[in-house]
């Protein structure tokens, strides 16, 4: 299982989901993060406002900030490798990166074919 680290811009609180003008991307990401943790995923968030030492103590993050600045955040590292910048990942992305045994939402909606019966029904079939 991979370790995912999310370095976020300064947020008003740990989740950024508060106040009168809530960013929908943060709401979705927070839900996806809770879901991944429920699947046993290893994911950690760092808020620039409350955890500046986490940013300063990581060479990859510090180098990124020197080039892109805080407007390039969020920065997502997977096992220490820069994987995504400038937006929050989707549930499918964090599922893939975390290598959890969970099935992605796309795979859940897949329909299996019934091969137990002759399913030909029309011209051109078989």
LINBEL-V101275 format. One record per backbone hydrogen bond with DSSP energy under -1.0 kcal/mol. NH is the residue of the N-H (numbers start at 0). CO is the residue of the C=O. E is the energy in kcal/mol with one decimal. If there is no record, write none. Layout:
nh=(NH | NH)
co=(CO | CO)
e=(E | E)
//
This chain:
nh=(1 | 3 | 4 | 5 | 6 | 7 | 17 | 26 | 27 | 28 | 29 | 30 | 31 | 32 | 33 | 34 | 35 | 36 | 37 | 38 | 39 | 40 | 43 | 45 | 47 | 50 | 53 | 55 | 56 | 61 | 62 | 63 | 64 | 65 | 66 | 67 | 71 | 72 | 74 | 75 | 76 | 77 | 78 | 80 | 82 | 83 | 85 | 85 | 93 | 94 | 95 | 96 | 97 | 98 | 107 | 108 | 109 | 124)
co=(97 | 41 | 76 | 43 | 74 | 45 | 15 | 22 | 23 | 24 | 25 | 26 | 27 | 28 | 29 | 30 | 31 | 32 | 33 | 34 | 36 | 35 | 3 | 5 | 7 | 46 | 50 | 51 | 52 | 57 | 58 | 59 | 60 | 61 | 62 | 63 | 68 | 69 | 6 | 83 | 4 | 80 | 2 | 77 | 75 | 75 | 71 | 73 | 89 | 90 | 91 | 92 | 93 | 94 | 103 | 104 | 106 | 121)
e=(-1.5 | -2.9 | -2.8 | -3.1 | -3.1 | -3.3 | -1.0 | -1.6 | -2.6 | -2.4 | -2.6 | -1.9 | -2.5 | -2.8 | -2.2 | -2.3 | -2.7 | -2.4 | -2.0 | -1.1 | -1.4 | -2.8 | -2.3 | -2.8 | -1.4 | -2.9 | -1.1 | -2.3 | -2.2 | -2.8 | -2.4 | -2.1 | -2.6 | -1.7 | -1.3 | -3.2 | -1.7 | -1.5 | -2.4 | -3.0 | -2.7 | -2.6 | -3.0 | -1.7 | -3.1 | -1.4 | -1.4 | -1.7 | -2.3 | -2.2 | -2.3 | -2.8 | -2.1 | -1.1 | -1.8 | -1.2 | -1.2 | -1.6)
//
